[in-house]
Amino acid sequence: MQILADNLAGVRSRIADACSRSGRRPEDVTLVAVTKTVSVEIARHLYELGIRDFAENRPQSLWEKQPQLPPDVRWHMIGHLQTNKLRRTLPLFSILHSLDRWSLATALDAELQRIGRRLPVAIEVNLTEEEAKHGFSRTEVIEIYPRLMQISAFDVQGLMTMARQEDDIQRCRPTFAALRELREDLVRQHPGGPKLAMLSMGMSGDFEVAIEEGATHIRVGSALFEGIGA
Ligand SMILES: *Cc1c(COP(=O)(O)O)cnc(C)c1O
């Protein structure tokens, strides 16, 4: 598993460089390993290399992997969560990055009340307005945020977005900056509300720019698993 260790070292050094360029501390950026393309065995190796934050984008993958990794793993759900899979999936993850629609909020609220739990969530914002992407538009977030704040089963920690895929990653910068500015607007408009400290943005191809724009959580898959196979 030397390749995995090398890939991880490479990602960590890219994080360190982006932090030093932007006057940030590497410990303020959480590397979330997205294991959707690899087996449980490879995820376990990554655990052995010290990673504790893991993410999946499909409920079924959480059902498979969560029971097979040690219990101190923090699982992040980062994909579209169907409401008919809530009951089975909710016990398996610690935080939801992809609160992407109002109907999910109400279904989650009901289930969280039933089991007596609070859930850390980030609101997914579709800033590039691509059809294939989930999430609220900027306008929708501003409109719906006061209602999300009222849901006592939620601990609203911040915002999540995905940039458009670009050959020149500098072109992702305006999207990441827009998420940070949206956070600032929401906090200013609701002074007694959540601080929204969490900005989940940046993937293998663009996380340096996301870090420079304030990402606290980067979601990285392919850069960790290059050259490994499943
Ligand atoms: C797959 C995925 C990632 C990781 O993408 P890579 O380009 O492989 O790093 C990040 N976020 C979400 C929501 C994903 O589905």
The ligand as an ORCA input file, in Angstrom:
! r2SCAN-3c Opt
* xyz 0 1
  C     -17.060     11.829     -5.709
  C     -17.278     13.065     -4.935
  C     -16.190     13.823     -4.454
  C     -14.743     13.459     -4.712
  O     -14.403     13.648     -6.043
  P     -12.909     13.432     -6.586
  O     -12.840     14.252     -7.791
  O     -12.773     11.965     -6.832
  O     -11.988     13.889     -5.512
  C     -16.477     14.970     -3.714
  N     -17.746     15.349     -3.454
  C     -18.807     14.651     -3.882
  C     -20.170     15.130     -3.556
  C     -18.612     13.483     -4.636
  O     -19.682     12.801     -5.070
*
